[in-house]
Amino acid sequence: VSQSRYESQRSLNRIWLIDRLRHDPRFRTLLIAAKANGTVIDEVDPRRLTQITHGATHQGIAAQVAPYTYLELDELIQKAFTAHDNPILLALDGITDPHNLGAIIRTGEALGTQGLILPQRRTVGITSTVIKVASGALENFNVARVVNLSRSLDQLKERGFWIYGAAAENGQPLHGVKVNAPTVLVIGSESNGLSLLTQRYCDQLISIPLQGKTPSLNASVATG
């Protein structure tokens, strides 16, 4: 781990180091920069670090690199409008299954949407499992991760987006919805759907009419 390597690589999720290196001047700049970017810094004993690195030579410090580099929301919006006059973005609220997220990304990219918005809390991030399930779609698909989904939906409204929320009940039937503006489709959690707070930030709720006795669809299937 070095400062130049840190600056040139993807974000660090976590750094583990032994106690005597915490105040070592060689790592001071790295640790300050990493902590400012939200990296978790853990002090561990040498035996624990050996376990974490599966017996590799670690010299007292190791880092976990994020598997994907997210865009800022403004950058995602800019790229979306560059790609299409009326872009369509996906936003997720409470999706916790990485297989669902990977399938949503694969479907979203295949159908030509311009990107995805993930909140930092209550929603899974992009992991190695997500990347595998997405089957290469992330190479051509932009994802932003935001601190506050509600505030981000407000920002999107200010940029001209119409916010549709997918709801199991009380929404306008999907086939009667005409999309002719920049659009965000918000998908709720696998178990509880959209939170009430997120619903309040949607311009319109939409539902998929179901004819059978099964009360709902899998989140990734509903997104498709």
Secondary structure, 3 states (H helix, E strand, C coil): CCHHHHHHCCCEEEEEECHHHCCCHHHHHHHHHHHHCCCEEEECCHHHHHHHCCCCCCCCEEEEECCCCCECHHHHHHHHHHHCCCCEEEEEECCCCHHHHHHHHHHHHHCCCCEEEEECCCCCCCCHHHHHHHCCHHHHCCEEEECCHHHHHHHHHHCCCEEEEECCCCCEEHHHCCCCCCEEEEEEECCCECCHHHHHCCCEEEECCCCCCCCCCCHHHHHC
